[in-house]
Amino acid sequence: MSEANTNFDVIGLGGCAWDLLGIASKYPQIDEKVPLVSFEQQGGGQAGTAMVTVSRLGGKAAVVGNTGDDEFGEKIRQSFVEEDVDISHLHIVSGATSHMALCISDAETGQRSILYGEGTKGKMPPEQLDRNFITSCRCFLTDTHHFQAGLVAARWAREAGIPVVIDLERFRETNEQLMAVADYPVLPAEYALEFTGEVELAAAVDKLLAYQPTVLVITRGPEGSVAYAEGEVIEQPAFTVEPVVDATGAGDVFHGAFAYGLSLGYEVRKNLAFASVVAALNCRRLGGRAGIPTWEELEEFWPAAADL
């Protein structure tokens, strides 16, 4: 597409939530009361957090989706405004409640469990999409939250020659169709196995590569990530940060950084390292967004960023 039509580095369509976040002294059993070490609230959601990542790193981002007109919806929208993420296509559904999540992390391990409710706002219908807006970016990202709209938008982006990043982590009825239009599908190893019905990751990767993506990325948490590109296998170890406070949102941040790197023209090996270090740094703070680094913080932790 022409530079004249490019208004954003990345546009993300998908989940935008309000998160209630707590760190427990230990993870509670059924019928057990456990004190919270800390508690706070912040914006969340897969695509929403990915777009905050792009913006905080210095990119221009927009989010597409919907919220209710309730208190959480207002907080969701305001959180994007504060992060300089465009919300002109984040629709408000009158009389509806918004997506929210309750995230509890274990103080000792940093591992977390998430309880969520999608609210009554419903799924964004494809008819609400603006094709000209969707194709006004250098990279398009979608998760599975608004699965039908995400599929339509991904097809538009691909037809316009815009690279499409897909965030697949749980089953939706359009996931197979999304894989077919994904240039850069990024999947957790666990979901790669579930999606393909395989028990070995190598067999799952073979099935996923049959969709002929430009690059397939498999994330493996503390074991790092691996990319499969034109017959080459590129492994990226996880970066170590101290202290690890909370892993919430690390995958969403990885997707956002990876999409931003694509918009900047990074080759695969460089982009995999870039996304990995940004995701690792996010684990320093409670919640999916508080630890997302600025570019200055990234350079301080990872001097290689100065050459990007």
C-alpha positions in Angstrom: 0.0 0.0 0.0 1.1 3.6 -0.5 2.7 5.5 2.3 0.0 8.2 1.8 -2.7 5.8 3.0 -0.7 4.7 6.1 -2.0 6.4 9.2 -0.9 3.9 11.8 2.0 1.5 12.5 -0.4 -1.1 13.8 -4.1 -1.5 14.1 -5.4 -4.1 16.5 -9.0 -5.6 16.5 -10.1 -7.6 19.4 -10.5 -7.9 23.2 -10.4 -4.8 25.3 -11.1 -5.4 29.0 -10.8 -3.9 32.5 -8.6 -6.0 34.8 -8.9 -6.3 38.6 -5.4 -7.5 39.7 -4.2 -9.0 42.9 -1.1 -10.7 44.2 -1.9 -13.4 46.8 0.6 -14.4 49.5 -0.2 -17.9 48.3 -2.7 -19.3 45.9 -6.0 -20.1 47.7 -7.6 -23.5 47.9 -11.4 -23.9 47.8 -13.1 -22.2 50.8 -9.7 -20.7 51.9 -9.1 -17.0 52.7 -5.8 -15.7 51.7 -4.6 -12.1 52.1 -3.6 -10.0 49.1 -0.1 -8.6 49.0 -1.3 -5.9 46.6 -4.3 -4.9 44.5 -4.8 -2.6 41.5 -6.9 -2.0 38.4 -5.8 -1.4 34.8 -6.8 -2.0 31.2 -6.4 -5.4 29.7 -7.5 -7.6 26.8 -5.3 -9.3 24.1 -5.5 -6.8 21.2 -6.0 -3.8 23.6 -2.8 -4.6 25.5 -0.9 -5.3 22.3 -1.8 -1.8 21.0 -0.7 -0.1 24.3 2.6 -1.9 23.8 3.0 -0.4 20.3 2.2 3.1 21.6 4.4 2.9 24.6 7.4 1.8 22.4 6.8 4.9 20.3 4.6 3.6 17.5 1.2 4.9 16.4 -1.6 2.5 17.2 -5.3 2.2 17.0 -7.7 -0.3 18.6 -11.0 -1.6 17.0 -13.7 -3.3 19.0 -16.5 -2.4 21.4 -17.2 -1.7 25.1 -20.4 -1.2 27.1 -21.4 2.2 28.4 -20.8 1.1 32.0 -18.1 2.2 34.4 -15.6 -0.4 33.2 -16.2 0.7 29.6 -15.3 4.3 30.5 -12.2 3.1 32.3 -11.2 1.0 29.2 -11.6 3.9 26.8 -9.8 6.4 29.1 -6.9 4.0 29.6 -6.3 4.0 25.8 -6.6 7.8 25.6 -3.9 8.1 28.3 -1.7 5.8 26.3 -2.2 7.8 23.1 -4.0 4.8 21.3 -6.6 5.9 18.8 -10.2 4.8 19.9 -12.1 6.3 17.0 -13.3 2.8 16.1 -13.8 1.5 19.6 -17.6 1.4 19.6 -19.8 2.0 22.6 -22.8 -0.3 23.0 -25.6 1.5 24.8 -27.0 -0.2 27.9 -24.3 -3.0 27.8 -21.7 -4.1 30.2 -18.0 -4.4 29.3 -15.4 -7.2 29.2 -13.7 -7.6 32.6 -11.2 -10.0 34.2 -10.1 -10.9 37.7 -6.5 -11.9 37.8 -4.8 -13.5 40.8 -1.1 -14.0 40.9 1.0 -16.2 43.3 3.5 -14.0 45.1 6.2 -16.7 45.1 6.0 -17.9 41.5 4.5 -15.1 39.5 2.1 -17.5 37.9 -1.6 -16.5 37.7 -5.1 -17.6 37.2 -7.7 -15.5 35.4 -11.5 -15.4 35.8 -13.3 -13.3 33.2 -16.7 -12.2 31.9 -17.2 -10.9 28.4 -20.1 -8.7 29.5 -23.3 -8.1 27.5 -21.7 -5.8 24.8 -21.7 -8.8 22.4 -19.4 -9.4 19.4 -18.6 -6.6 17.0 -20.5 -7.3 13.7 -18.4 -7.2 10.5 -20.9 -4.6 9.2 -19.4 -2.1 11.7 -16.0 -2.3 10.2 -14.6 0.5 8.1 -12.4 -1.0 5.3 -10.5 2.2 4.6 -9.6 2.5 8.3 -8.6 -1.1 8.7 -6.2 -0.8 5.7 -4.6 2.4 6.9 -1.7 0.7 8.7 1.6 -1.0 8.2 0.6 -4.1 10.1 -2.8 -5.5 11.2 -3.3 -7.7 14.3 -6.4 -9.5 15.5 -7.2 -11.9 18.3 -10.3 -14.2 18.4 -12.5 -12.0 20.5 -14.6 -10.6 17.7 -14.0 -13.6 15.5 -16.2 -12.9 12.5 -15.2 -9.2 12.3 -11.5 -10.2 12.8 -11.7 -12.6 9.9 -13.2 -10.1 7.6 -10.7 -7.4 8.6 -7.8 -9.8 8.2 -8.9 -10.6 4.7 -9.1 -6.9 3.8 -5.6 -6.3 5.2 -4.1 -9.2 3.3 -5.8 -8.1 0.1 -4.2 -4.6 0.6 -0.7 -6.2 1.1 -0.6 -5.5 4.8 1.0 -8.2 7.0 -1.5 -9.9 9.3 -0.6 -11.1 12.8 -3.0 -13.5 14.4 -3.2 -14.1 18.2 -4.7 -17.5 18.7 -4.8 -18.9 22.3 -8.3 -20.5 22.6 -10.8 -22.1 20.4 -13.2 -20.0 18.3 -15.2 -21.3 15.3 -13.2 -19.2 12.8 -9.7 -20.2 14.0 -9.0 -22.4 11.1 -10.1 -19.7 8.7 -8.0 -17.2 10.5 -5.0 -19.5 10.1 -5.6 -19.5 6.4 -5.3 -15.7 6.1 -2.5 -15.3 8.7 0.9 -14.1 7.5 2.3 -14.3 11.0 0.3 -16.6 13.3 1.7 -16.5 16.9 0.5 -19.3 19.1 1.3 -20.6 22.5 2.7 -24.2 22.3 -0.2 -25.5 24.4 -2.7 -24.1 21.9 -0.7 -25.3 18.9 -1.2 -28.9 20.3 -4.9 -28.3 21.0 -5.6 -26.7 17.5 -3.9 -29.5 15.6 -4.9 -32.4 17.9 -1.3 -33.5 18.2 0.6 -34.6 21.3 4.1 -33.6 20.0 5.0 -30.1 19.1 7.0 -31.1 16.0 3.9 -32.8 14.5 1.7 -29.8 15.4 4.2 -27.4 13.7 4.1 -29.5 10.5 0.3 -29.2 10.4 0.4 -25.5 11.1 3.0 -24.9 8.3 0.6 -26.5 5.9 -1.4 -23.3 6.1 1.6 -21.7 4.4 2.2 -18.7 6.7 5.1 -16.3 6.0 6.4 -17.0 9.5 4.9 -19.3 12.2 5.8 -18.3 15.8 5.4 -20.6 18.7 5.7 -19.1 22.2 6.8 -21.4 25.1 6.7 -19.1 28.2 9.9 -19.4 30.2 11.4 -21.7 27.5 11.4 -18.8 25.0 10.0 -18.8 21.5 10.7 -20.3 18.1 10.0 -19.1 14.6 9.7 -21.2 11.4 10.5 -19.2 8.4 11.2 -20.5 4.8 12.6 -23.8 6.1 14.7 -22.1 8.8 14.1 -22.7 12.5 15.0 -19.8 14.7 15.0 -20.3 18.5 14.9 -17.4 20.9 15.6 -18.1 24.6 13.5 -16.2 27.1 15.1 -13.1 28.7 15.6 -13.1 32.4 14.3 -10.2 34.5 14.3 -9.7 38.2 12.1 -9.7 40.0 9.3 -11.6 38.1 6.2 -10.1 39.7 3.4 -11.2 37.3 3.2 -13.0 34.0 -0.2 -11.6 33.1 -0.3 -10.1 29.6 3.2 -11.3 28.6 1.8 -13.0 25.5 -0.3 -10.0 24.5 2.8 -7.7 24.9 4.8 -10.2 22.8 2.2 -10.0 20.0 2.1 -6.2 20.1 5.9 -5.9 20.0 6.2 -8.4 17.2 3.6 -6.6 15.1 5.3 -3.3 15.8 8.6 -4.8 14.7 7.0 -5.9 11.5 5.8 -2.4 10.8 9.4 -1.2 11.3 10.7 -3.8 8.8 12.6 -6.0 11.3 13.8 -9.3 9.9 12.6 -12.5 11.7 15.5 -13.1 14.0 15.7 -9.5 15.2 12.0 -9.3 15.6 11.8 -12.4 17.7 14.4 -11.1 20.1 12.7 -7.7 20.2 9.3 -9.2 21.1 10.8 -11.5 23.6 12.7 -8.9 25.6 9.7 -6.5 25.6 7.4 -9.3 26.9 9.9 -10.3 29.6 10.2 -6.7 30.9 6.4 -6.6 31.3 6.7 -9.2 34.0 8.4 -6.8 36.3 5.1 -5.2 37.4 1.6 -6.4 38.4 -0.9 -6.7 35.5 -0.8 -6.9 31.7 0.3 -3.3 31.0 2.1 -1.7 34.0 5.5 -3.2 33.1 5.4 -2.5 29.3 8.7 -0.7 28.7 9.2 2.6 27.0 11.9 2.6 24.3 14.3 4.2 26.8 13.7 1.5 29.3 14.2 -1.1 26.6 17.6 0.3 25.7 18.7 0.4 29.3 17.9 -3.3 29.8 18.9 -4.4 26.3 21.6 -2.3 24.7 21.0 -4.0 21.4 17.8 -1.9 21.1 20.0 1.1 20.3 20.8 -0.4 16.9 17.2 -1.2 16.0 
